Amino acid sequence: MPTSRVKRHLAVAAAALMGLPGAAVALTGPAAANPLESHCGNETGNKSIEGFISHEDLRKSLKSIEQSSNGTVSVNVAGYSNQGREIWTARVGEGDTVVLIQSQIHGNEMHGTAALLDALRTLGNNSQRSREIRKAVTIVAVPKLNPDGGELDTRQNARTWSDVVADFPQLAGARTAWNYNTRTGGFDVNRDFNPNLDYVPQSADFPGNSASVGWYITPEAQTARDVYRSLEQEFGTVDVFADLHNQAACYTGVGMDDFTTLSISGRFITNPAQHGNWPKFDYDQSRRVNVAVYDALQSGNSPQSKVTLYPQNTNLPGTALGSFALRGSATILFETRGQTQSWGQKQHGMLTKQVENGLFGIINSITDGTLDNIDPERYELIPERMNVPRS
């Protein structure tokens, strides 16, 4: 744990003992005497994914949402996957603050797609609250960025290195990109981003590594870039960017007596200056957005409250979150419990609702004007994610 986090935890612990205000929501209770079951995730049984949203399901759902909202939610094709599947955007609201939410950049991480559809249904209805939100915020959703990976139930997309060289002949003879998986024949799309939206791939920049920027050599990352750039041109800055993922099922948190159902983070860049001059980079605003989500999910002893802080020793400028943070977006990573191979549809309803509620934590705080009043240092008090001790 970084020294600053240690000091901060000690300070708040002391405040709690002294009965100072604001300490209650910052600390979790003591760990239970009985250890968590260490075989979590290794159980046999049905790992079906039939309840998740297929590409065709998404097509029908978006059409239905657009029609039932009388066009309040507008749906468009922003691009196409390597296998030719549509990548849709759904837009709702006319506020000056723009929130871009992206899901399923990894094909086997599916809860965010369902959560976005549920959120769009609410945002497009005629309730007073939805009208208030639409007046304050413009929300653009990319419910399934990697539809090929979604249909194949793989992390990667469906694109070979030969496909890349065919599209970028200047890469003939270049070393294969480090994020290419020869077994699946696809790329981890979430390592293909670059804060320079006009970057053109150059042979000398390959193969790269996890601490380097990406190249926009996948059509999925290119589509995300184009959506982001169009919003940047329209609004000046994309105020908030949320990326919806899933992680392994069996983590817990410091001081937590249960498995964590969601990890969040706003830290993806160790040193912004390492990647050039990015004056809009605003880590504090990212931390505020994360606290808004954390607060929205703290209700009693609900499983939705079991939120932890994703490991902070990350430096990933080639991710969408890292690249867009450098450009000035407040960023948040959602890592929902369980990928399809290990967790299937377990807790599907609760986990989907948790993501939706977390997103509304951001949207509501913008609508109510409370986001900028959040103390960003409270981010340091979110319980850190940790591995479950193995016996």
Secondary structure, 3 states (H helix, E strand, C coil): CCHHHHHHHHHHHHHHHHCCCCCHHHCCCCCCCCCCCCCCCCCCCCCCCCCCCCHHHHHHHHHHHHHHCCCCCEEEEEEECCCCCEEEEEEECCCCEEEEEEECCCCCCCHHHHHHHHHHHHHCCCCHHHHHHHHHEEEEEECCCCHHHHHHCCCCCCCCHHHHHHHCHHHCCCCCCCCEECCCCEECHHHCCCCCCCCCCCHHHCCCCCCCCCCCCCHHHHHHHHHHHHHHHHHCCCCEEEEEEEECCCEEECCCCCCCCEEEECCCCCCHHHHCCCCCCCHHHHHHHHHHHHHHCCCCCCHHHCEEECCCCCCCCCCHHHHHHHCCCEEEEEEEECCHHHHCCCCHHHHHHHHHHHHHHHHHHHHCCCHHHCCHHHHHHCCEEEECCCC
